Amino acid sequence: MEPVVGYSRAVVAGAHVFVSGTAPIPPDGGAPPDDSYEQARLCLDIIANVLTQAGAQLEHVVRTRIFVTPEADWDAVARAHGEAFAEIRPASAGIVVHSLLDPRWLVEIEADALIA
């Protein structure tokens, strides 16, 4: 999707890594998990992998933005985020949206990190 839309999964600028909105798309391109918690875990796994490729790790994340639909799924998504970032505690925003690009997506997550 990156070349079609004209964006990068992640951009490294000096010591900063900016990870684009990450949807729950499995590596094989299959259907996302049905559950919002599992979707959030998948998004976070994808983010962790791209950070590694950029020379960073989850512990270098300083900010996240979480887009969730429906609002009732916030607790499950927040639990997944908390498991990944409990000790790291980045600045974060939780945004309830009407819908995401694919109606099967319940969550999308962005992350900013600083390479140590």
C-alpha positions as CSV (number, residue, x, y, z in Angstrom):
1,M,0.0,0.0,0.0
2,E,2.9,2.3,0.7
3,P,3.8,3.0,-3.0
4,V,0.2,3.5,-4.0
5,V,-0.6,6.0,-1.3
6,G,2.8,7.5,-1.2
7,Y,3.9,7.0,2.4
8,S,6.4,5.0,4.4
9,R,5.7,2.5,7.1
10,A,8.3,4.3,9.2
11,V,10.6,7.3,8.7
12,V,13.9,7.8,10.4
13,A,14.9,11.4,10.9
14,G,18.0,11.7,12.9
15,A,17.4,10.0,16.2
16,H,13.6,10.0,15.6
17,V,11.5,7.2,14.2
18,F,8.0,8.0,13.1
19,V,5.8,4.9,12.6
20,S,2.7,5.4,10.4
21,G,-0.8,4.4,11.4
22,T,-0.6,0.7,11.8
23,A,-3.6,-1.4,11.1
24,P,-4.2,-5.0,12.1
25,I,-3.2,-6.6,8.8
26,P,-1.6,-10.0,9.3
27,P,1.8,-10.6,7.6
28,D,0.1,-12.9,5.1
29,G,-2.4,-10.2,4.2
30,G,-5.3,-12.3,5.5
31,A,-8.3,-11.1,7.5
32,P,-7.6,-9.3,10.8
33,P,-8.5,-11.0,14.1
34,D,-12.1,-10.5,15.1
35,D,-11.3,-9.3,18.6
36,S,-10.1,-5.7,19.3
37,Y,-7.6,-6.9,21.9
38,E,-6.0,-9.3,19.4
39,Q,-6.1,-6.6,16.7
40,A,-4.2,-4.2,19.0
41,R,-1.6,-6.9,19.8
42,L,-1.1,-7.4,16.1
43,C,-0.7,-3.7,15.5
44,L,1.9,-3.5,18.3
45,D,3.8,-6.5,17.0
46,I,4.0,-4.9,13.6
47,I,5.2,-1.6,15.2
48,A,7.8,-3.6,17.2
49,N,9.1,-5.2,14.0
50,V,9.3,-2.0,12.1
51,L,11.1,-0.3,15.0
52,T,13.7,-3.1,15.0
53,Q,14.3,-2.5,11.3
54,A,14.8,1.2,12.0
55,G,17.3,0.6,14.8
56,A,14.9,1.1,17.7
57,Q,12.8,-1.0,20.1
58,L,9.5,-0.7,21.9
59,E,11.3,0.7,24.9
60,H,12.3,3.7,22.8
61,V,8.7,4.7,22.0
62,V,7.9,8.2,23.4
63,R,4.4,8.7,22.0
64,T,1.5,6.6,20.7
65,R,-1.8,7.5,19.1
66,I,-4.6,4.9,19.3
67,F,-7.6,5.1,17.0
68,V,-10.4,2.8,18.1
69,T,-13.9,2.0,16.9
70,P,-16.3,1.3,18.6
71,E,-15.8,3.2,21.9
72,A,-16.9,0.1,23.8
73,D,-13.6,-1.7,22.7
74,W,-11.4,0.9,24.3
75,D,-10.8,-1.2,27.5
76,A,-9.6,-4.2,25.5
77,V,-7.3,-2.0,23.3
78,A,-6.0,-0.1,26.3
79,R,-5.2,-3.5,28.0
80,A,-3.1,-4.5,25.0
81,H,-1.3,-1.2,25.0
82,G,-0.7,-1.4,28.7
83,E,0.8,-4.8,28.4
84,A,3.3,-3.6,25.8
85,F,4.1,-0.2,27.4
86,A,3.5,-0.7,31.2
87,E,7.1,0.1,32.1
88,I,7.8,2.4,29.2
89,R,4.8,4.7,29.7
90,P,4.9,6.8,26.5
91,A,2.8,9.9,26.1
92,S,-0.4,8.7,24.4
93,A,-3.7,9.7,22.9
94,G,-6.8,7.6,22.6
95,I,-9.1,8.7,19.8
96,V,-12.5,7.2,19.1
97,V,-13.4,7.3,15.5
98,H,-16.5,6.6,13.5
99,S,-14.7,4.1,11.2
100,L,-11.3,3.1,9.8
101,L,-10.4,2.4,6.2
102,D,-11.4,-1.2,6.4
103,P,-14.7,-1.9,8.3
104,R,-13.1,-5.0,9.8
105,W,-10.4,-2.9,11.6
106,L,-11.3,-2.0,15.1
107,V,-8.0,-0.2,16.0
108,E,-5.1,1.5,14.3
109,I,-1.9,2.7,16.2
110,E,0.8,5.2,15.4
111,A,4.1,5.4,17.3
112,D,7.1,7.8,17.6
113,A,10.4,6.7,19.1
114,L,13.8,8.0,19.8
115,I,16.8,5.8,18.9
116,A,19.0,5.4,21.9
